[in-house]
Amino acid sequence: MKQLDLENFECNIGLMAREKDNHNNYVLFRFEDLEKMIEYYESFKKEFNQKTKSSQNKKMEKSK
């Protein structure tokens, strides 16, 4: 991840997630990570939808 050098400051841009009670425990998702997370989510959603459709079809076949 490239850091933006602002002379006396530096900046990392991304999405931060941290615990409500312990703000010292956090993770910074870089934009590159977010793209991978979106790809993973899309593949998970596709697989989940396929499995739920097949299980619904099986239930419908059993009820006939």
PyMOL Python script that loads the backbone (N, CA, C, O; Angstrom):
from pymol import cmd

cmd.read_pdbstr("""\
ATOM      1  N   MET A   1       0.844  -1.176   0.000  1.00  0.00           N
ATOM      2  CA  MET A   1       0.000   0.000   0.000  1.00  0.00           C
ATOM      3  C   MET A   1       0.885   1.233   0.000  1.00  0.00           C
ATOM      4  O   MET A   1       1.781   1.361   0.835  1.00  0.00           O
ATOM      5  N   LYS A   2       0.641   2.126  -0.918  1.00  0.00           N
ATOM      6  CA  LYS A   2       1.409   3.351  -0.967  1.00  0.00           C
ATOM      7  C   LYS A   2       0.899   4.326   0.081  1.00  0.00           C
ATOM      8  O   LYS A   2      -0.306   4.448   0.298  1.00  0.00           O
ATOM      9  N   GLN A   3       1.822   5.015   0.723  1.00  0.00           N
ATOM     10  CA  GLN A   3       1.448   6.017   1.702  1.00  0.00           C
ATOM     11  C   GLN A   3       1.571   7.392   1.065  1.00  0.00           C
ATOM     12  O   GLN A   3       2.513   7.663   0.321  1.00  0.00           O
ATOM     13  N   LEU A   4       0.625   8.240   1.361  1.00  0.00           N
ATOM     14  CA  LEU A   4       0.655   9.611   0.876  1.00  0.00           C
ATOM     15  C   LEU A   4       1.533  10.404   1.827  1.00  0.00           C
ATOM     16  O   LEU A   4       1.208  10.533   3.008  1.00  0.00           O
ATOM     17  N   ASP A   5       2.638  10.936   1.331  1.00  0.00           N
ATOM     18  CA  ASP A   5       3.586  11.679   2.160  1.00  0.00           C
ATOM     19  C   ASP A   5       3.199  13.150   2.156  1.00  0.00           C
ATOM     20  O   ASP A   5       3.262  13.813   1.121  1.00  0.00           O
ATOM     21  N   LEU A   6       2.797  13.660   3.315  1.00  0.00           N
ATOM     22  CA  LEU A   6       2.387  15.050   3.442  1.00  0.00           C
ATOM     23  C   LEU A   6       3.383  15.816   4.315  1.00  0.00           C
ATOM     24  O   LEU A   6       2.985  16.545   5.224  1.00  0.00           O
ATOM     25  N   GLU A   7       4.635  15.654   4.044  1.00  0.00           N
ATOM     26  CA  GLU A   7       5.743  16.269   4.751  1.00  0.00           C
ATOM     27  C   GLU A   7       5.815  15.773   6.188  1.00  0.00           C
ATOM     28  O   GLU A   7       6.596  14.861   6.458  1.00  0.00           O
ATOM     29  N   ASN A   8       5.060  16.310   7.108  1.00  0.00           N
ATOM     30  CA  ASN A   8       5.118  15.891   8.508  1.00  0.00           C
ATOM     31  C   ASN A   8       4.056  14.845   8.852  1.00  0.00           C
ATOM     32  O   ASN A   8       4.007  14.354   9.980  1.00  0.00           O
ATOM     33  N   PHE A   9       3.217  14.510   7.891  1.00  0.00           N
ATOM     34  CA  PHE A   9       2.147  13.543   8.103  1.00  0.00           C
ATOM     35  C   PHE A   9       2.208  12.493   7.010  1.00  0.00           C
ATOM     36  O   PHE A   9       2.797  12.722   5.954  1.00  0.00           O
ATOM     37  N   GLU A  10       1.611  11.359   7.256  1.00  0.00           N
ATOM     38  CA  GLU A  10       1.416  10.380   6.200  1.00  0.00           C
ATOM     39  C   GLU A  10      -0.010   9.889   6.278  1.00  0.00           C
ATOM     40  O   GLU A  10      -0.641   9.947   7.334  1.00  0.00           O
ATOM     41  N   CYS A  11      -0.514   9.409   5.164  1.00  0.00           N
ATOM     42  CA  CYS A  11      -1.918   9.039   5.086  1.00  0.00           C
ATOM     43  C   CYS A  11      -2.065   7.677   4.421  1.00  0.00           C
ATOM     44  O   CYS A  11      -1.470   7.429   3.372  1.00  0.00           O
ATOM     45  N   ASN A  12      -2.845   6.802   5.021  1.00  0.00           N
ATOM     46  CA  ASN A  12      -3.258   5.542   4.414  1.00  0.00           C
ATOM     47  C   ASN A  12      -4.757   5.645   4.180  1.00  0.00           C
ATOM     48  O   ASN A  12      -5.504   6.019   5.084  1.00  0.00           O
ATOM     49  N   ILE A  13      -5.198   5.318   2.980  1.00  0.00           N
ATOM     50  CA  ILE A  13      -6.611   5.451   2.653  1.00  0.00           C
ATOM     51  C   ILE A  13      -7.208   4.058   2.498  1.00  0.00           C
ATOM     52  O   ILE A  13      -6.667   3.206   1.792  1.00  0.00           O
ATOM     53  N   GLY A  14      -8.331   3.848   3.171  1.00  0.00           N
ATOM     54  CA  GLY A  14      -9.003   2.557   3.110  1.00  0.00           C
ATOM     55  C   GLY A  14     -10.209   2.558   4.020  1.00  0.00           C
ATOM     56  O   GLY A  14     -10.792   3.607   4.291  1.00  0.00           O
ATOM     57  N   LEU A  15     -10.580   1.392   4.488  1.00  0.00           N
ATOM     58  CA  LEU A  15     -11.710   1.221   5.385  1.00  0.00           C
ATOM     59  C   LEU A  15     -11.195   0.633   6.684  1.00  0.00           C
ATOM     60  O   LEU A  15     -10.528  -0.401   6.676  1.00  0.00           O
ATOM     61  N   MET A  16     -11.497   1.281   7.798  1.00  0.00           N
ATOM     62  CA  MET A  16     -11.024   0.804   9.093  1.00  0.00           C
ATOM     63  C   MET A  16     -12.181   0.152   9.857  1.00  0.00           C
ATOM     64  O   MET A  16     -13.285   0.694   9.913  1.00  0.00           O
ATOM     65  N   ALA A  17     -11.916  -0.992  10.431  1.00  0.00           N
ATOM     66  CA  ALA A  17     -12.875  -1.663  11.309  1.00  0.00           C
ATOM     67  C   ALA A  17     -12.200  -1.851  12.650  1.00  0.00           C
ATOM     68  O   ALA A  17     -11.063  -2.318  12.717  1.00  0.00           O
ATOM     69  N   ARG A  18     -12.898  -1.487  13.730  1.00  0.00           N
ATOM     70  CA  ARG A  18     -12.302  -1.646  15.056  1.00  0.00           C
ATOM     71  C   ARG A  18     -13.367  -2.003  16.075  1.00  0.00           C
ATOM     72  O   ARG A  18     -14.559  -1.787  15.858  1.00  0.00           O
ATOM     73  N   GLU A  19     -12.912  -2.552  17.188  1.00  0.00           N
ATOM     74  CA  GLU A  19     -13.818  -2.931  18.266  1.00  0.00           C
ATOM     75  C   GLU A  19     -14.388  -1.684  18.920  1.00  0.00           C
ATOM     76  O   GLU A  19     -13.717  -0.656  19.012  1.00  0.00           O
ATOM     77  N   LYS A  20     -15.637  -1.783  19.376  1.00  0.00           N
ATOM     78  CA  LYS A  20     -16.249  -0.646  20.056  1.00  0.00           C
ATOM     79  C   LYS A  20     -15.577  -0.363  21.388  1.00  0.00           C
ATOM     80  O   LYS A  20     -15.357   0.795  21.743  1.00  0.00           O
ATOM     81  N   ASP A  21     -15.251  -1.415  22.124  1.00  0.00           N
ATOM     82  CA  ASP A  21     -14.707  -1.228  23.470  1.00  0.00           C
ATOM     83  C   ASP A  21     -13.200  -1.015  23.493  1.00  0.00           C
ATOM     84  O   ASP A  21     -12.681  -0.391  24.418  1.00  0.00           O
ATOM     85  N   ASN A  22     -12.493  -1.520  22.492  1.00  0.00           N
ATOM     86  CA  ASN A  22     -11.036  -1.416  22.464  1.00  0.00           C
ATOM     87  C   ASN A  22     -10.616  -0.833  21.120  1.00  0.00           C
ATOM     88  O   ASN A  22     -10.429  -1.566  20.149  1.00  0.00           O
ATOM     89  N   HIS A  23     -10.468   0.487  21.069  1.00  0.00           N
ATOM     90  CA  HIS A  23     -10.149   1.156  19.806  1.00  0.00           C
ATOM     91  C   HIS A  23      -8.725   0.882  19.346  1.00  0.00           C
ATOM     92  O   HIS A  23      -8.376   1.198  18.208  1.00  0.00           O
ATOM     93  N   ASN A  24      -7.898   0.302  20.208  1.00  0.00           N
ATOM     94  CA  ASN A  24      -6.542  -0.054  19.803  1.00  0.00           C
ATOM     95  C   ASN A  24      -6.516  -1.321  18.964  1.00  0.00           C
ATOM     96  O   ASN A  24      -5.509  -1.608  18.318  1.00  0.00           O
ATOM     97  N   ASN A  25      -7.599  -2.081  18.962  1.00  0.00           N
ATOM     98  CA  ASN A  25      -7.705  -3.313  18.183  1.00  0.00           C
ATOM     99  C   ASN A  25      -8.475  -2.995  16.899  1.00  0.00           C
ATOM    100  O   ASN A  25      -9.702  -2.898  16.912  1.00  0.00           O
ATOM    101  N   TYR A  26      -7.748  -2.836  15.796  1.00  0.00           N
ATOM    102  CA  TYR A  26      -8.390  -2.455  14.547  1.00  0.00           C
ATOM    103  C   TYR A  26      -7.683  -3.110  13.364  1.00  0.00           C
ATOM    104  O   TYR A  26      -6.575  -3.634  13.483  1.00  0.00           O
ATOM    105  N   VAL A  27      -8.362  -3.061  12.219  1.00  0.00           N
ATOM    106  CA  VAL A  27      -7.776  -3.538  10.972  1.00  0.00           C
ATOM    107  C   VAL A  27      -8.070  -2.488   9.902  1.00  0.00           C
ATOM    108  O   VAL A  27      -9.162  -1.922   9.864  1.00  0.00           O
ATOM    109  N   LEU A  28      -7.096  -2.234   9.037  1.00  0.00           N
ATOM    110  CA  LEU A  28      -7.273  -1.298   7.933  1.00  0.00           C
ATOM    111  C   LEU A  28      -7.321  -2.097   6.644  1.00  0.00           C
ATOM    112  O   LEU A  28      -6.347  -2.750   6.271  1.00  0.00           O
ATOM    113  N   PHE A  29      -8.463  -2.044   5.965  1.00  0.00           N
ATOM    114  CA  PHE A  29      -8.613  -2.696   4.665  1.00  0.00           C
ATOM    115  C   PHE A  29      -8.163  -1.711   3.600  1.00  0.00           C
ATOM    116  O   PHE A  29      -8.697  -0.607   3.497  1.00  0.00           O
ATOM    117  N   ARG A  30      -7.188  -2.112   2.817  1.00  0.00           N
ATOM    118  CA  ARG A  30      -6.746  -1.268   1.710  1.00  0.00           C
ATOM    119  C   ARG A  30      -7.730  -1.429   0.560  1.00  0.00           C
ATOM    120  O   ARG A  30      -8.506  -2.384   0.529  1.00  0.00           O
ATOM    121  N   PHE A  31      -7.698  -0.504  -0.373  1.00  0.00           N
ATOM    122  CA  PHE A  31      -8.607  -0.599  -1.503  1.00  0.00           C
ATOM    123  C   PHE A  31      -8.376  -1.873  -2.296  1.00  0.00           C
ATOM    124  O   PHE A  31      -9.324  -2.448  -2.832  1.00  0.00           O
ATOM    125  N   GLU A  32      -7.115  -2.329  -2.379  1.00  0.00           N
ATOM    126  CA  GLU A  32      -6.840  -3.588  -3.068  1.00  0.00           C
ATOM    127  C   GLU A  32      -7.544  -4.739  -2.355  1.00  0.00           C
ATOM    128  O   GLU A  32      -8.071  -5.645  -3.001  1.00  0.00           O
ATOM    129  N   ASP A  33      -7.554  -4.703  -1.017  1.00  0.00           N
ATOM    130  CA  ASP A  33      -8.230  -5.731  -0.239  1.00  0.00           C
ATOM    131  C   ASP A  33      -9.736  -5.678  -0.466  1.00  0.00           C
ATOM    132  O   ASP A  33     -10.390  -6.718  -0.553  1.00  0.00           O
ATOM    133  N   LEU A  34     -10.288  -4.470  -0.563  1.00  0.00           N
ATOM    134  CA  LEU A  34     -11.727  -4.330  -0.762  1.00  0.00           C
ATOM    135  C   LEU A  34     -12.163  -4.959  -2.077  1.00  0.00           C
ATOM    136  O   LEU A  34     -13.221  -5.583  -2.144  1.00  0.00           O
ATOM    137  N   GLU A  35     -11.358  -4.800  -3.122  1.00  0.00           N
ATOM    138  CA  GLU A  35     -11.691  -5.419  -4.404  1.00  0.00           C
ATOM    139  C   GLU A  35     -11.718  -6.939  -4.270  1.00  0.00           C
ATOM    140  O   GLU A  35     -12.606  -7.592  -4.817  1.00  0.00           O
ATOM    141  N   LYS A  36     -10.758  -7.504  -3.550  1.00  0.00           N
ATOM    142  CA  LYS A  36     -10.729  -8.955  -3.331  1.00  0.00           C
ATOM    143  C   LYS A  36     -11.923  -9.396  -2.492  1.00  0.00           C
ATOM    144  O   LYS A  36     -12.505 -10.452  -2.739  1.00  0.00           O
ATOM    145  N   MET A  37     -12.288  -8.583  -1.495  1.00  0.00           N
ATOM    146  CA  MET A  37     -13.432  -8.923  -0.654  1.00  0.00           C
ATOM    147  C   MET A  37     -14.728  -8.906  -1.457  1.00  0.00           C
ATOM    148  O   MET A  37     -15.599  -9.751  -1.249  1.00  0.00           O
ATOM    149  N   ILE A  38     -14.859  -7.950  -2.371  1.00  0.00           N
ATOM    150  CA  ILE A  38     -16.049  -7.875  -3.219  1.00  0.00           C
ATOM    151  C   ILE A  38     -16.110  -9.088  -4.141  1.00  0.00           C
ATOM    152  O   ILE A  38     -17.181  -9.668  -4.322  1.00  0.00           O
ATOM    153  N   GLU A  39     -14.978  -9.480  -4.727  1.00  0.00           N
ATOM    154  CA  GLU A  39     -14.935 -10.675  -5.577  1.00  0.00           C
ATOM    155  C   GLU A  39     -15.336 -11.906  -4.775  1.00  0.00           C
ATOM    156  O   GLU A  39     -16.110 -12.734  -5.258  1.00  0.00           O
ATOM    157  N   TYR A  40     -14.816 -12.037  -3.548  1.00  0.00           N
ATOM    158  CA  TYR A  40     -15.155 -13.180  -2.703  1.00  0.00           C
ATOM    159  C   TYR A  40     -16.643 -13.169  -2.377  1.00  0.00           C
ATOM    160  O   TYR A  40     -17.303 -14.207  -2.433  1.00  0.00           O
ATOM    161  N   TYR A  41     -17.172 -11.991  -2.035  1.00  0.00           N
ATOM    162  CA  TYR A  41     -18.594 -11.875  -1.705  1.00  0.00           C
ATOM    163  C   TYR A  41     -19.463 -12.285  -2.892  1.00  0.00           C
ATOM    164  O   TYR A  41     -20.435 -13.022  -2.725  1.00  0.00           O
ATOM    165  N   GLU A  42     -19.116 -11.811  -4.087  1.00  0.00           N
ATOM    166  CA  GLU A  42     -19.896 -12.152  -5.276  1.00  0.00           C
ATOM    167  C   GLU A  42     -19.867 -13.655  -5.534  1.00  0.00           C
ATOM    168  O   GLU A  42     -20.900 -14.241  -5.858  1.00  0.00           O
ATOM    169  N   SER A  43     -18.701 -14.290  -5.396  1.00  0.00           N
ATOM    170  CA  SER A  43     -18.620 -15.733  -5.632  1.00  0.00           C
ATOM    171  C   SER A  43     -19.392 -16.492  -4.545  1.00  0.00           C
ATOM    172  O   SER A  43     -20.045 -17.495  -4.836  1.00  0.00           O
ATOM    173  N   PHE A  44     -19.319 -16.021  -3.303  1.00  0.00           N
ATOM    174  CA  PHE A  44     -20.074 -16.649  -2.217  1.00  0.00           C
ATOM    175  C   PHE A  44     -21.571 -16.518  -2.464  1.00  0.00           C
ATOM    176  O   PHE A  44     -22.320 -17.480  -2.293  1.00  0.00           O
ATOM    177  N   LYS A  45     -22.008 -15.316  -2.868  1.00  0.00           N
ATOM    178  CA  LYS A  45     -23.429 -15.080  -3.118  1.00  0.00           C
ATOM    179  C   LYS A  45     -23.937 -15.980  -4.235  1.00  0.00           C
ATOM    180  O   LYS A  45     -25.028 -16.541  -4.139  1.00  0.00           O
ATOM    181  N   LYS A  46     -23.144 -16.118  -5.295  1.00  0.00           N
ATOM    182  CA  LYS A  46     -23.533 -16.970  -6.422  1.00  0.00           C
ATOM    183  C   LYS A  46     -23.661 -18.423  -5.977  1.00  0.00           C
ATOM    184  O   LYS A  46     -24.644 -19.092  -6.297  1.00  0.00           O
ATOM    185  N   GLU A  47     -22.665 -18.908  -5.237  1.00  0.00           N
ATOM    186  CA  GLU A  47     -22.695 -20.292  -4.759  1.00  0.00           C
ATOM    187  C   GLU A  47     -23.845 -20.508  -3.786  1.00  0.00           C
ATOM    188  O   GLU A  47     -24.516 -21.538  -3.839  1.00  0.00           O
ATOM    189  N   PHE A  48     -24.077 -19.548  -2.899  1.00  0.00           N
ATOM    190  CA  PHE A  48     -25.165 -19.649  -1.923  1.00  0.00           C
ATOM    191  C   PHE A  48     -26.513 -19.706  -2.632  1.00  0.00           C
ATOM    192  O   PHE A  48     -27.368 -20.520  -2.283  1.00  0.00           O
ATOM    193  N   ASN A  49     -26.703 -18.844  -3.622  1.00  0.00           N
ATOM    194  CA  ASN A  49     -27.967 -18.838  -4.363  1.00  0.00           C
ATOM    195  C   ASN A  49     -28.189 -20.151  -5.100  1.00  0.00           C
ATOM    196  O   ASN A  49     -29.314 -20.648  -5.156  1.00  0.00           O
ATOM    197  N   GLN A  50     -27.126 -20.718  -5.667  1.00  0.00           N
ATOM    198  CA  GLN A  50     -27.258 -22.000  -6.361  1.00  0.00           C
ATOM    199  C   GLN A  50     -27.653 -23.100  -5.390  1.00  0.00           C
ATOM    200  O   GLN A  50     -28.503 -23.932  -5.708  1.00  0.00           O
ATOM    201  N   LYS A  51     -27.042 -23.112  -4.202  1.00  0.00           N
ATOM    202  CA  LYS A  51     -27.353 -24.157  -3.226  1.00  0.00           C
ATOM    203  C   LYS A  51     -28.751 -23.997  -2.664  1.00  0.00           C
ATOM    204  O   LYS A  51     -29.443 -24.993  -2.450  1.00  0.00           O
ATOM    205  N   THR A  52     -29.189 -22.759  -2.416  1.00  0.00           N
ATOM    206  CA  THR A  52     -30.535 -22.580  -1.880  1.00  0.00           C
ATOM    207  C   THR A  52     -31.591 -22.923  -2.923  1.00  0.00           C
ATOM    208  O   THR A  52     -32.642 -23.464  -2.581  1.00  0.00           O
ATOM    209  N   LYS A  53     -31.323 -22.613  -4.203  1.00  0.00           N
ATOM    210  CA  LYS A  53     -32.270 -22.967  -5.252  1.00  0.00           C
ATOM    211  C   LYS A  53     -32.372 -24.472  -5.395  1.00  0.00           C
ATOM    212  O   LYS A  53     -33.471 -24.999  -5.568  1.00  0.00           O
ATOM    213  N   SER A  54     -31.238 -25.187  -5.325  1.00  0.00           N
ATOM    214  CA  SER A  54     -31.271 -26.636  -5.472  1.00  0.00           C
ATOM    215  C   SER A  54     -31.970 -27.283  -4.270  1.00  0.00           C
ATOM    216  O   SER A  54     -32.682 -28.274  -4.430  1.00  0.00           O
ATOM    217  N   SER A  55     -31.772 -26.733  -3.079  1.00  0.00           N
ATOM    218  CA  SER A  55     -32.447 -27.303  -1.903  1.00  0.00           C
ATOM    219  C   SER A  55     -33.943 -27.014  -1.951  1.00  0.00           C
ATOM    220  O   SER A  55     -34.737 -27.835  -1.493  1.00  0.00           O
ATOM    221  N   GLN A  56     -34.349 -25.861  -2.496  1.00  0.00           N
ATOM    222  CA  GLN A  56     -35.769 -25.552  -2.640  1.00  0.00           C
ATOM    223  C   GLN A  56     -36.408 -26.484  -3.661  1.00  0.00           C
ATOM    224  O   GLN A  56     -37.537 -26.940  -3.476  1.00  0.00           O
ATOM    225  N   ASN A  57     -35.687 -26.763  -4.729  1.00  0.00           N
ATOM    226  CA  ASN A  57     -36.198 -27.685  -5.751  1.00  0.00           C
ATOM    227  C   ASN A  57     -36.377 -29.076  -5.187  1.00  0.00           C
ATOM    228  O   ASN A  57     -37.360 -29.748  -5.497  1.00  0.00           O
ATOM    229  N   LYS A  58     -35.436 -29.522  -4.357  1.00  0.00           N
ATOM    230  CA  LYS A  58     -35.549 -30.842  -3.722  1.00  0.00           C
ATOM    231  C   LYS A  58     -36.757 -30.904  -2.795  1.00  0.00           C
ATOM    232  O   LYS A  58     -37.463 -31.911  -2.758  1.00  0.00           O
ATOM    233  N   LYS A  59     -36.998 -29.818  -2.039  1.00  0.00           N
ATOM    234  CA  LYS A  59     -38.163 -29.775  -1.146  1.00  0.00           C
ATOM    235  C   LYS A  59     -39.449 -29.835  -1.960  1.00  0.00           C
ATOM    236  O   LYS A  59     -40.398 -30.520  -1.577  1.00  0.00           O
ATOM    237  N   MET A  60     -39.484 -29.122  -3.081  1.00  0.00           N
ATOM    238  CA  MET A  60     -40.670 -29.125  -3.919  1.00  0.00           C
ATOM    239  C   MET A  60     -40.918 -30.498  -4.516  1.00  0.00           C
ATOM    240  O   MET A  60     -42.069 -30.923  -4.618  1.00  0.00           O
ATOM    241  N   GLU A  61     -39.859 -31.206  -4.915  1.00  0.00           N
ATOM    242  CA  GLU A  61     -39.997 -32.539  -5.482  1.00  0.00           C
ATOM    243  C   GLU A  61     -40.507 -33.527  -4.430  1.00  0.00           C
ATOM    244  O   GLU A  61     -41.312 -34.405  -4.741  1.00  0.00           O
ATOM    245  N   LYS A  62     -40.041 -33.385  -3.193  1.00  0.00           N
ATOM    246  CA  LYS A  62     -40.492 -34.279  -2.125  1.00  0.00           C
ATOM    247  C   LYS A  62     -41.950 -34.046  -1.773  1.00  0.00           C
ATOM    248  O   LYS A  62     -42.656 -34.986  -1.409  1.00  0.00           O
ATOM    249  N   SER A  63     -42.416 -32.786  -1.878  1.00  0.00           N
ATOM    250  CA  SER A  63     -43.788 -32.483  -1.501  1.00  0.00           C
ATOM    251  C   SER A  63     -44.799 -32.938  -2.552  1.00  0.00           C
ATOM    252  O   SER A  63     -45.994 -32.992  -2.259  1.00  0.00           O
ATOM    253  N   LYS A  64     -44.350 -33.268  -3.780  1.00  0.00           N
ATOM    254  CA  LYS A  64     -45.264 -33.702  -4.837  1.00  0.00           C
ATOM    255  C   LYS A  64     -45.789 -35.074  -4.614  1.00  0.00           C
ATOM    256  O   LYS A  64     -46.571 -35.574  -5.423  1.00  0.00           O
TER     257      LYS A  64
END
""", "prot")
cmd.dss("prot")
cmd.show_as("cartoon", "prot")
cmd.util.cbc("prot")
cmd.orient("prot")
